[in-house]
Amino acid sequence: MNQQKIGRFLKELRVEKNLTQEQLAELLGVTNRSVSRWENGNNMPDLSLLMELAKFYGVGVDEILEGKRKENHMDEQTAAAVENVAEYASEEKARLTKLLRVFLSIDLALSAAALLVNFFEVSGSLASFFKGFSGGVNFGIILWMLIFLSRYGSKLRASKLKMLSKLKNRKEGK
């Protein structure tokens, strides 16, 4: 996949519609800087945005990903499958973002509570237990975020989906 070629094609399509980067960004609900990065080949739009761009420009997602127009467009079944994948990717991203927010909230609450225990110099076995517990939970959450937000996290999620698919196929007797 050549991002530079894709970027030139996206720019060509936008110019054909007589739109500025700002106008396109407003239509898609992104920043004009994002559009600029796509067109310069520095970044790629999310899959859901690729679907929107393809519909808006009247081309197939496969054409955008190849950076040129084709004679044969993507058939409806393939387009529907790509649309489902894009929807799933958006839902998965939203789910992970929500989970990340929950963990960050827990982390911040425990950190604040531990700071208060230290600030007021509370002592005793319960205070010691709480300090150790909050430190362990904080460490675990930070480690989870580092792993899950890295490229290894995406590999772990892909492995999970593969295993779930195999289990589903076994249950269905395939």
C-alpha positions as CSV (number, residue, x, y, z in Angstrom):
1,M,0.0,0.0,0.0
2,N,1.6,3.3,-1.1
3,Q,0.4,6.1,1.1
4,Q,1.9,8.7,-1.1
5,K,-0.1,7.4,-4.1
6,I,-3.3,7.2,-2.0
7,G,-2.8,10.7,-0.8
8,R,-2.4,12.1,-4.4
9,F,-5.5,10.2,-5.4
10,L,-7.5,11.6,-2.5
11,K,-6.3,15.1,-3.4
12,E,-7.3,14.5,-7.0
13,L,-10.8,13.4,-6.0
14,R,-11.2,16.4,-3.7
15,V,-10.1,18.8,-6.4
16,E,-12.6,17.2,-8.8
17,K,-15.4,18.1,-6.4
18,N,-14.0,21.7,-6.2
19,L,-13.6,21.4,-2.4
20,T,-10.9,22.9,-0.2
21,Q,-9.4,20.8,2.6
22,E,-11.3,22.8,5.1
23,Q,-14.6,22.2,3.4
24,L,-14.0,18.4,3.2
25,A,-12.8,18.3,6.8
26,E,-16.1,20.0,7.9
27,L,-18.2,17.6,5.9
28,L,-16.4,14.6,7.5
29,G,-16.2,16.0,11.0
30,V,-12.4,16.0,11.1
31,T,-9.7,18.7,11.1
32,N,-8.3,20.2,7.9
33,R,-4.9,19.1,9.2
34,S,-6.1,15.5,9.1
35,V,-7.1,15.9,5.5
36,S,-3.8,17.5,4.7
37,R,-2.0,14.6,6.3
38,W,-4.0,12.1,4.2
39,E,-3.2,13.9,1.0
40,N,0.5,14.2,1.8
41,G,0.6,10.5,2.5
42,N,1.7,11.0,6.1
43,N,-1.5,9.4,7.6
44,M,-4.4,7.3,6.5
45,P,-8.0,7.8,7.4
46,D,-9.8,5.3,9.6
47,L,-11.6,2.5,7.8
48,S,-15.0,4.1,8.6
49,L,-13.8,7.4,7.1
50,L,-12.5,5.5,4.0
51,M,-16.0,4.2,3.5
52,E,-17.5,7.7,3.8
53,L,-14.9,9.1,1.4
54,A,-15.6,6.3,-1.1
55,K,-19.3,7.0,-1.0
56,F,-18.8,10.7,-1.2
57,Y,-16.4,10.5,-4.2
58,G,-18.4,7.7,-5.9
59,V,-15.4,5.3,-6.0
60,G,-14.7,2.0,-4.3
61,V,-12.6,1.6,-1.2
62,D,-10.4,-0.7,-3.2
63,E,-9.8,2.2,-5.6
64,I,-8.8,4.5,-2.8
65,L,-6.4,1.9,-1.4
66,E,-4.8,1.4,-4.8
67,G,-4.7,5.1,-5.5
68,K,-6.3,4.9,-8.9
69,R,-9.6,4.4,-10.6
70,K,-10.6,1.0,-11.9
71,E,-12.9,-0.2,-14.6
72,N,-14.5,-2.8,-12.4
73,H,-15.9,-1.5,-9.1
74,M,-16.2,-3.5,-6.0
75,D,-19.3,-5.6,-6.0
76,E,-22.1,-4.9,-3.6
77,Q,-21.4,-8.0,-1.4
78,T,-17.7,-7.0,-0.9
79,A,-18.7,-3.4,-0.3
80,A,-21.2,-4.6,2.4
81,A,-18.5,-6.7,4.0
82,V,-16.0,-3.8,4.1
83,E,-18.8,-1.6,5.6
84,N,-19.4,-4.2,8.3
85,V,-15.7,-4.4,9.1
86,A,-15.5,-0.6,9.3
87,E,-18.5,-0.5,11.6
88,Y,-16.9,-3.2,13.8
89,A,-13.6,-1.3,13.9
90,S,-15.4,1.8,15.0
91,E,-17.4,0.0,17.7
92,E,-14.2,-1.7,18.9
93,K,-12.4,1.6,19.1
94,A,-15.2,3.1,21.0
95,R,-15.3,0.2,23.4
96,L,-11.6,0.4,24.0
97,T,-11.7,4.1,24.5
98,K,-14.5,3.7,27.1
99,L,-12.5,1.0,28.9
100,L,-9.4,3.2,28.9
101,R,-11.4,6.0,30.4
102,V,-12.7,3.7,33.2
103,F,-9.3,2.5,34.0
104,L,-7.8,6.0,34.0
105,S,-10.6,7.1,36.3
106,I,-9.9,4.3,38.7
107,D,-6.1,5.0,38.5
108,L,-6.6,8.7,39.3
109,A,-9.0,8.0,42.2
110,L,-6.6,5.5,43.8
111,S,-3.6,7.8,43.2
112,A,-5.5,10.8,44.8
113,A,-6.6,8.6,47.8
114,A,-3.0,7.4,48.3
115,L,-1.7,11.0,48.2
116,L,-4.2,11.9,50.8
117,V,-3.2,9.0,53.0
118,N,0.4,10.2,52.7
119,F,-0.4,13.8,53.1
120,F,-2.3,13.3,56.4
121,E,0.4,10.8,57.5
122,V,-2.2,8.1,58.3
123,S,-0.4,5.1,59.7
124,G,-1.4,1.6,60.7
125,S,-1.8,-1.7,59.0
126,L,-4.9,-0.7,57.0
127,A,-3.1,2.4,55.7
128,S,-0.1,0.3,54.7
129,F,-2.4,-2.2,53.0
130,F,-4.2,0.6,51.1
131,K,-0.9,2.2,50.0
132,G,0.4,-1.2,48.7
133,F,-2.9,-2.1,47.1
134,S,-3.3,1.3,45.3
135,G,0.3,1.1,44.1
136,G,-0.2,-2.4,42.7
137,V,-3.4,-1.4,41.0
138,N,-1.8,1.7,39.5
139,F,1.1,-0.3,38.2
140,G,-1.2,-2.9,36.7
141,I,-3.4,-0.4,35.0
142,I,-0.4,1.5,33.6
143,L,1.1,-1.9,32.4
144,W,-2.2,-2.9,30.8
145,M,-2.5,0.5,29.0
146,L,1.1,0.3,27.7
147,I,0.5,-3.2,26.4
148,F,-3.0,-2.7,25.0
149,L,-2.3,0.6,23.3
150,S,0.9,-0.7,21.6
151,R,1.1,-2.7,18.5
152,Y,1.3,-5.8,20.6
153,G,-2.1,-5.0,22.0
154,S,-3.6,-5.0,18.5
155,K,-1.9,-8.4,17.9
156,L,-3.4,-9.7,21.2
157,R,-6.9,-8.5,20.1
158,A,-6.5,-10.1,16.7
159,S,-5.5,-13.4,18.4
160,K,-8.5,-13.1,20.7
161,L,-10.8,-12.7,17.7
162,K,-9.2,-15.6,15.9
163,M,-9.7,-17.9,19.0
164,L,-13.3,-16.8,19.4
165,S,-13.9,-17.5,15.7
166,K,-12.4,-21.0,16.1
167,L,-14.6,-21.7,19.1
168,K,-17.7,-20.5,17.3
169,N,-16.9,-22.7,14.3
170,R,-16.4,-25.7,16.7
171,K,-19.7,-25.1,18.4
172,E,-21.4,-24.9,15.0
173,G,-19.7,-28.1,13.9
174,K,-17.7,-26.7,11.0
